[in-house]
Amino acid sequence: MRKAFICPSKYVQGEDEILNLGYFVKGFGTSALLIAHPDDVNRQKEKLDATARRFDVRFVESAFGGECSRQEVARLETIAQKFKCDCVIGLGGGKAIDTAKCVAKGNALIIVPTIAATDAPTSHSAVLYTPDGSFDDYAYFKQNPNIVLVDTAAIAQAPTRFLVSGMGDALSTFFEARANVRSFSKVNAGLPCGYREGYCGEARGTNAAFALATLCYQTLLKDGVKAKESCDQKVVTSALENIIEANILLSGLGFESGGLAAAHAIHDGLTILEGTHKYYHGEKVAFGTLAQLVLENSPTEELEEVFDFCLKVGLPVCLADIGVPRISDDQLYEVAKKACIPEESVHAMPFPVTVESVAAAIKVADAIGRRYASK
């Protein structure tokens, strides 16, 4: 059996780590294209200026427009060439990070997340959108970022909702990896490279990936509530450090080398409902995880454990929590239909999945969640 495991070359996490950013730029040269929204640059300006002076490097600001589109990537590539930038930095949230991946194309890339809302920072993939924000395509690159530098002090200052959303994304990691182990499914570590070009071959997940996914879930249960309180108070504690690591590193490696399953596919289906659009990725994935547990008829104790966790940290437990107070049978069918298209990860489940079974799981998860929420 062919297996694969992929990860960044280096992951560094700690308070005020942006002050060391210049050191890592020096590993590539003296100048870096800084892809970050102007607001994020302003929030971190004191640290950026300090590290530039200390390590004698230059950050070429890009006035990132906020959308990871082919047009924006092309514009930024021109800037990188004009100023002969030695490396690319993606600083901020998911759009800036994904744009940096597309500009770097797997070479000389430093990722600096300032929120812990998803597990995207460590991965070798990106999501492309049109300039108006509609989905375009996925992009895959020859390797993961060279460096992921996580400033926990910066993340502690961000709204708590981002951290909680990241816990929602991380929550799915163990259950989706478990499904892939049981079904012997292919994982993201063996996907094609580039804009649908090239081929890396197919592979299954490793024991290491599943161990990381398991630790991810255990960490959420142990420290999730305490980390949320830390973020509410805008201070860094051991619990917050652990959850940031779970949201970014453990979940990132766990999903990419352990595989996705029904939770993310159901998330994708839910996006056709307009009411869900103002909710974050991880919030919708959390409900998708609950629906996956219903779909696979998980033991009652496990189901209750996950519902309880979601309620304690403030993650959605029913459709109303993600902007869908009412759903018709026709709408439910369309959500399930999208979740079950041939290329979706729902087919990594270790049993045959149908549109009808997914629709039933969503309906039952919603009913259980409403009951829990009313307690």
Backbone hydrogen bonds, N-H to C=O, Kabsch-Sander energy under -0.5 kcal/mol:
donor,donor_aa,acceptor,acceptor_aa,energy
4,A,204,R,-2.0
9,S,145,P,-1.6
10,K,146,N,-0.9
12,V,148,V,-2.8
14,G,150,V,-2.3
17,E,14,G,-1.2
19,L,16,D,-1.7
20,N,17,E,-2.3
21,L,18,I,-1.7
23,Y,20,N,-0.8
24,F,20,N,-1.2
25,V,21,L,-2.0
26,K,22,G,-2.1
27,G,23,Y,-0.5
27,G,24,F,-0.8
28,F,25,V,-2.4
29,G,25,V,-1.8
32,A,58,R,-2.5
33,L,87,C,-2.5
34,L,32,A,-0.6
34,L,60,V,-2.6
35,I,33,L,-0.8
35,I,89,I,-3.1
36,A,34,L,-0.9
40,D,37,H,-0.8
41,V,37,H,-2.2
42,N,38,P,-2.4
43,R,39,D,-2.0
44,Q,40,D,-1.6
45,K,42,N,-0.8
48,L,44,Q,-2.7
49,D,45,K,-3.0
50,A,46,E,-1.9
51,T,47,K,-2.5
52,A,48,L,-2.0
53,R,49,D,-2.1
54,R,50,A,-2.4
55,F,51,T,-2.1
56,D,52,A,-0.8
57,V,52,A,-1.6
58,R,30,T,-2.6
60,V,32,A,-3.2
60,V,58,R,-0.6
61,E,59,F,-0.9
62,S,34,L,-1.0
64,F,36,A,-1.0
69,S,67,E,-1.7
73,V,69,S,-2.5
74,A,70,R,-2.4
75,R,71,Q,-2.1
76,L,72,E,-2.3
77,E,73,V,-2.3
78,T,74,A,-1.7
79,I,75,R,-1.5
80,A,76,L,-2.5
81,Q,77,E,-2.1
82,K,78,T,-2.5
83,F,79,I,-2.3
84,K,81,Q,-0.8
85,C,80,A,-2.3
86,D,31,S,-1.8
87,C,31,S,-0.9
88,V,108,A,-2.5
89,I,33,L,-3.0
90,G,110,I,-2.5
91,L,35,I,-2.3
91,L,89,I,-0.6
92,G,112,V,-2.0
97,I,93,G,-2.1
98,D,94,G,-2.8
99,T,95,K,-2.2
100,A,96,A,-2.2
101,K,97,I,-1.9
102,C,98,D,-2.0
103,V,99,T,-2.2
104,A,100,A,-2.7
105,K,101,K,-2.3
106,G,101,K,-0.6
107,N,104,A,-1.0
110,I,88,V,-2.8
111,I,147,I,-2.9
112,V,90,G,-3.3
114,T,92,G,-1.7
115,I,92,G,-0.7
122,T,119,D,-0.6
123,S,120,A,-1.6
126,A,139,A,-2.3
128,L,126,A,-0.5
128,L,137,D,-3.4
129,Y,68,C,-3.1
130,T,134,S,-3.0
133,G,130,T,-2.4
136,D,128,L,-2.9
137,D,128,L,-1.1
139,A,126,A,-2.6
140,Y,194,G,-1.5
141,F,124,H,-2.3
146,N,109,L,-1.0
147,I,109,L,-1.7
148,V,10,K,-2.3
149,L,111,I,-3.0
149,L,147,I,-0.5
150,V,12,V,-3.2
150,V,148,V,-0.6
151,D,113,P,-0.7
151,D,149,L,-0.6
152,T,14,G,-1.7
152,T,150,V,-0.9
155,I,151,D,-1.8
156,A,152,T,-2.1
157,Q,153,A,-0.9
157,Q,154,A,-0.6
158,A,154,A,-0.5
158,A,155,I,-1.0
162,F,159,P,-1.5
163,L,159,P,-0.8
164,V,160,T,-2.4
165,S,161,R,-2.5
166,G,162,F,-2.2
167,M,163,L,-1.8
168,G,164,V,-1.7
169,D,165,S,-2.0
170,A,166,G,-2.6
171,L,167,M,-2.1
172,S,168,G,-0.8
172,S,169,D,-0.7
173,T,170,A,-1.1
174,F,170,A,-0.6
175,F,171,L,-0.6
176,E,172,S,-2.7
177,A,173,T,-2.4
178,R,174,F,-2.7
179,A,175,F,-1.6
180,N,176,E,-1.9
181,V,177,A,-2.3
182,R,178,R,-2.2
183,S,179,A,-1.7
184,F,180,N,-1.2
185,S,180,N,-1.5
187,V,203,A,-2.0
189,A,256,E,-1.1
190,G,187,V,-1.9
191,L,188,N,-1.8
193,C,197,E,-0.5
194,G,140,Y,-5.9
196,R,194,G,-2.5
197,E,193,C,-0.8
204,R,2,R,-2.5
205,G,185,S,-0.6
206,T,257,S,-0.6
210,F,206,T,-1.7
211,A,207,N,-2.3
212,L,208,A,-2.1
213,A,209,A,-2.2
214,T,210,F,-2.3
215,L,211,A,-2.3
216,C,212,L,-2.1
217,Y,213,A,-1.7
218,Q,214,T,-2.3
219,T,215,L,-2.5
220,L,216,C,-2.0
221,L,217,Y,-2.1
222,K,218,Q,-1.9
223,D,219,T,-2.9
224,G,220,L,-2.2
227,A,223,D,-2.7
228,K,224,G,-2.1
229,E,225,V,-1.8
230,S,226,K,-2.0
231,C,227,A,-2.5
232,D,228,K,-2.4
233,Q,229,E,-1.8
234,K,231,C,-0.8
235,V,230,S,-2.2
237,T,235,V,-0.6
241,E,237,T,-2.6
242,N,238,S,-2.3
243,I,239,A,-2.2
244,I,240,L,-2.6
245,E,241,E,-2.1
246,A,242,N,-2.1
247,N,243,I,-3.2
248,I,244,I,-2.4
249,L,245,E,-1.3
250,L,245,E,-2.4
251,S,246,A,-2.2
252,G,248,I,-0.7
253,L,249,L,-2.8
254,G,250,L,-2.2
255,F,251,S,-2.8
256,E,252,G,-1.8
257,S,253,L,-2.2
258,G,254,G,-1.0
259,G,255,F,-1.7
265,A,261,A,-1.3
266,I,262,A,-3.1
267,H,263,A,-1.9
268,D,264,H,-2.3
269,G,265,A,-2.0
270,L,266,I,-2.5
271,T,267,H,-1.1
272,I,269,G,-1.6
273,L,270,L,-2.0
274,E,272,I,-0.6
276,T,273,L,-1.9
277,H,274,E,-1.7
278,K,275,G,-0.5
279,Y,276,T,-2.0
284,K,280,Y,-1.8
285,V,281,H,-2.4
286,A,282,G,-1.9
287,F,283,E,-1.3
288,G,284,K,-2.1
289,T,285,V,-2.4
290,L,286,A,-1.7
291,A,287,F,-2.3
292,Q,288,G,-2.2
293,L,289,T,-2.2
294,V,290,L,-1.8
295,L,291,A,-2.7
296,E,292,Q,-2.3
297,N,294,V,-1.4
298,S,293,L,-2.6
303,L,299,P,-2.4
304,E,300,T,-2.7
305,E,301,E,-2.0
306,V,302,E,-2.1
307,F,303,L,-2.4
308,D,304,E,-2.7
309,F,305,E,-2.0
310,C,306,V,-2.4
311,L,307,F,-2.2
312,K,308,D,-2.2
313,V,309,F,-2.0
314,G,310,C,-1.4
315,L,310,C,-2.8
321,D,318,C,-1.0
322,I,319,L,-1.6
323,G,320,A,-1.4
324,V,319,L,-2.3
332,L,328,S,-2.5
333,Y,329,D,-2.2
334,E,330,D,-2.0
335,V,331,Q,-2.4
336,A,332,L,-2.3
337,K,333,Y,-2.6
338,K,334,E,-2.2
339,A,335,V,-2.0
340,C,336,A,-1.0
340,C,337,K,-0.5
341,I,338,K,-1.2
344,E,341,I,-2.4
347,H,344,E,-1.2
348,A,345,S,-2.2
349,M,346,V,-1.6
351,F,349,M,-0.7
358,V,354,T,-2.1
359,A,355,V,-2.5
360,A,356,E,-2.2
361,A,357,S,-2.0
362,I,358,V,-2.4
363,K,359,A,-2.2
364,V,360,A,-2.5
365,A,361,A,-2.7
366,D,362,I,-2.3
367,A,363,K,-1.8
368,I,364,V,-2.7
369,G,365,A,-2.6
370,R,366,D,-2.3
371,R,367,A,-1.8
372,Y,368,I,-2.4
373,A,369,G,-2.8
374,S,370,R,-1.3
375,K,372,Y,-1.4
